[in-house]
């Protein structure tokens, strides 16, 4: 089991470039990659995307690639003469009029917007550079995955703890349901006896009819099927949690099913102790749901 949160960073260099890849991942229902890569290096985007997608199935991943060119790059200077001439003429007029003390200098030209452009030759991105980037990305990805797995171990422990608590609740509810059914039957018999005793005449209690009424009432409040499904969902949850790969979506679905059974149990319960136990189980189920949201 893996968490969806993690961090990885790696750096490498060759004679031409120094490359740093930083990966961060957080929770998300689906796989969502946000890649920051300079336009000069887009030739490696497809390979990098494929590398990450092959290892990560869920989560929002932010990948930042920083590339520093180590060699000197050719530079060219473009002088926009019309701008310089116009500026020179304007300054000359101000000098002649005694408004400024000096003429236009080279330093002034460098600060003058639109006068001079400095251009560097594009960084050459060759197959060896792409290999360097992918190698660094693999190292960063290994760190990210290791962190997600470590966090996943903690998540697994938390999930097992909640499932154990729900399993205990299931056992308690089975025992409470049997006792509640007996109490319901006894209460109904006692109530009918009181009604007949208070009735005028010589009314008698038909045992057959009494048992029929008891059976009907018991059927309305019977939760055996819900308890069986509840226990089955818990067992299925354990199996899925122990499986390999991305299991977060399946666990999320099972958590919804567990909560659905608890809601049905709560609606059918007529026993105060059972109702309290169902509420306790719902609290555990909500905690389980929160933890499942972090599972890949």
Secondary structure as GFF3:
##gff-version 3
##sequence-region A 1 296
A	DSSP	beta_strand	6	13	.	.	.	ID=ss1
A	DSSP	beta_strand	17	26	.	.	.	ID=ss2
A	DSSP	beta_strand	31	36	.	.	.	ID=ss3
A	DSSP	three_ten_helix	39	44	.	.	.	ID=ss4
A	DSSP	alpha_helix	45	55	.	.	.	ID=ss5
A	DSSP	beta_strand	59	69	.	.	.	ID=ss6
A	DSSP	beta_strand	75	79	.	.	.	ID=ss7
A	DSSP	alpha_helix	81	96	.	.	.	ID=ss8
A	DSSP	alpha_helix	106	111	.	.	.	ID=ss9
A	DSSP	beta_strand	116	120	.	.	.	ID=ss10
A	DSSP	alpha_helix	127	198	.	.	.	ID=ss11
A	DSSP	alpha_helix	207	220	.	.	.	ID=ss12
A	DSSP	alpha_helix	224	241	.	.	.	ID=ss13
A	DSSP	alpha_helix	248	268	.	.	.	ID=ss14
A	DSSP	alpha_helix	272	292	.	.	.	ID=ss15
###
